[in-house]
Amino acid sequence: FRTFDTDKNGEIDFKEFLLSIDVTSSGTPEEKLNWAFSMYDVDGNGWIDLEEMTKLVGSIYKMIGTHQTQTHLAKYEAEAKERAKGIFKRMDINNDGKVTKEEFTKTCLEDENL
């Protein structure tokens, strides 16, 4: 929601809705990655930290395992943390503990597994 609400007024108007549809469906790879970065940069500080990456990957794992038992969910959580650490390590090119938009975009464009 926060990514689509570009004027930060708490509502998505028609123009913001159309722009979000355009970027996510027909934008260039760089535009799509810029959009994805702004979605993953939860606190809006201009970089993704390991905590944000872990929450993101954890959310994906939870969606995949929505019909799993508690035992399986605990396993997914542990796997998500390890996966997030691995992704973060690949993306944090200069090892400063932050993934910038440039690092995010460069890594995603170069690594087809991401």
N, C-alpha and C positions, 0 to 999 in steps of 0.2 A: 504494500500500500504506500509506504513512505517513498518508495522509488518512483511511483507513478504520480504522486502528489507533488509536482515540481514547484508550485508556489507555496507549499507548506501551510495551506489554509485548513487542512483537515478534511478536505473533500476532493474527489476526483471529478473535475468538470469534463465536458465533452471533448474539448481540445486535448486535455491531458490523456484522456482515454484513447483518442485516435492516435496521438503520438506514441503511446505505449504499444498499441497494436502494430503500428508501422515499424517501430524499432525492433520489436521481437519477431516480426514475421518477414520483413523485407530489408532490414538494415544490413549494412556491411558487417563482416565478422568483427571488425574493430568497434562498430557501434553497438553490436550485441554484447561484446565483452565489456564495454564501458557501462552498459545498462546492468549487466550481471555484477560487475564490481560494485556499483552503487547499491545494489541489493544486498551484497555480502558484507559491505562496510556498514554494519548495523549502527554504530555510534556516529557515523558521518565525519570521522576525523581525517579522512583521506588515505587511510591504510587499513589493511586487514591484519589483525593480530591472531595469535594462535588460539585464543579463546573464541573469537568470532569464527575462525575456520572450524574449530571443533564443534561448535553449535550447529553450523551449517551442515557439516558431514553427518553429525548425529541426527539431524532432522531428516536427512535423506535416508539414513539407515532405518529410522523409525517408520518412515512411510513404506519402505520395502517390507518391513517385518510387522505390520499392523495386526496380523492375525496369529502372531507367535505367542508362546507361553512366556512367563516371566523369566525362566531360565534362558530361553533364546534371546529375549530382549536384553538381558545382561551381557550375553555374548556379543550381540550387535553393538552395544554401547562400547565395549572394550575394543572391538574391531574398528569402530568409527573413530575412536581416539587415536589409534595407531595409524589409521589411514590419513586422518587430518594432519598428524605430525609429519608423515611422509610427503604429503602434498605441500604443506607449508615449507618444508625444507627445500623442496624443488623450486618453489616460487620465490622464496626469500633469497634472491640472487646475491645480494651483498651482505647477507647474514647479520642484518641489524635488528632482527626480531619483528620486522614489519614488512608486509607485502604491499607495495605501492601499486597504483593503477598501471604504471608502466611495466613493473615486474609481472603483474597478473596477466596483462595482455600479451607480453612477450612470451611467457611460459605457455599460456594456453594456445597461442598460434603455432608454437614450435613443437608442442607435445600433443599428439593426436589422442593419447589416452585420457587427457583431461577434457 
